[in-house]
Amino acid sequence: MTNHFYTCPPTDDLVFQLYGRPVHPEFFEILARRRIARPDYTLDLWITRTGHVMTWKNRQIVLTEVTSAERQLPEWGQLLEHQLRGQRCDMLGGVPGLNYQVSFQVERLSPEQFLTVHYEILADGGKAGLLHAFAGSPRLALSPVATIQIEGRAGGLSLATYHTFPDECAVVKTQSLIERC
């Protein structure tokens, strides 16, 4: 019998990318998905094997946010790209009628702090969005968790993601804000 345990990529391999177009799902192994359709936009959320993909679109604009360790993603239509290291904020300018801001952080914790945060994410993660607990860790080992949380606000949307990396006692967090202006 073969064991197929999930192994997280190292956090140093993760990249944040923003595209001004959809990115084809064949580039990713999608483990969980959700679509939210509102009168003025559609939001597709995917938790992938190495991160997440969020695609927001209205009648004029498409934005696709990707955190991933995938190296073969296309450059065409890419608006932002950053290694996921430390803490960083960025914003997208020049899009008429839209404001996009993102911040991300790779937080390394003590084993005790990591356990507390990990279990909080598990408890709260599925309440306002999408949660995936990776299966198949070696006996007694902690399995990674990924969540995308959504908060609607007047004229916009706030999205927060959390990805746990038990082997590194690390949590990768992103927060994105999409506002019509």
ABEGO torsion letter per residue (X at the ends): XBBBBBBBBBAAABBBBBBABBBBAAABBBABBBBBBBAABBBBBBBBAAEBBBBBBBAABBBBBBBBABAABBABGBABBBBBBEBBBBBBBGBBGBBBBBBBBBBBBBAAAAAAAAAAAAAAAAAAEBBBBBBGBBBGBBBBBBBBBBBBBBGBBBBBBBBBBAAAGBBBBBBBBBBBX
